[in-house]
Amino acid sequence: MRGDRELRGKLHAYDQHLNMVLGEVEEVVTVVEYDEDTFEEHVKMTKRNIDMLYVRGDGVILVSPPLRTS
């Protein structure tokens, strides 16, 4: 997703525009803040769970299958 946002969930439906309906979604938002005094970078990650989510296709950058576990 655009804006340093990542969604992981179960794909329920999609269309030709890559609009998607996801279930059991985990959203991770990453925000990078810069300290102007020390020039340090602070990375803040916020997570939340969503039961069902509609994702508009123009905001999608990458769709991939889940990682396999042996």
Backbone hydrogen bonds, N-H to C=O, Kabsch-Sander energy under -0.5 kcal/mol:
donor,donor_aa,acceptor,acceptor_aa,energy
2,R,59,G,-1.1
5,R,1,M,-0.7
6,E,28,V,-2.5
8,R,26,E,-2.0
10,K,23,G,-3.0
11,L,9,G,-0.5
12,H,21,V,-3.0
13,A,21,V,-1.2
15,D,19,N,-1.3
18,L,15,D,-1.9
20,M,55,V,-2.5
21,V,13,A,-2.4
22,L,20,M,-0.5
22,L,53,L,-3.0
23,G,10,K,-2.7
24,E,51,D,-2.4
25,V,50,I,-2.5
26,E,8,R,-2.9
27,E,25,V,-0.5
27,E,48,R,-2.9
28,V,6,E,-2.8
29,V,46,T,-2.8
30,T,4,D,-2.6
30,T,28,V,-0.5
31,V,29,V,-0.5
31,V,44,K,-2.9
33,E,31,V,-0.6
33,E,42,H,-3.1
35,D,40,E,-2.7
36,E,34,Y,-0.7
39,F,35,D,-2.0
40,E,35,D,-0.5
42,H,33,E,-3.2
43,V,41,E,-0.5
44,K,31,V,-3.0
44,K,42,H,-0.5
46,T,29,V,-2.5
48,R,27,E,-1.8
50,I,25,V,-2.7
53,L,22,L,-2.9
55,V,20,M,-3.1
55,V,53,L,-0.5
56,R,54,Y,-0.5
59,G,56,R,-1.6
60,V,57,G,-1.4
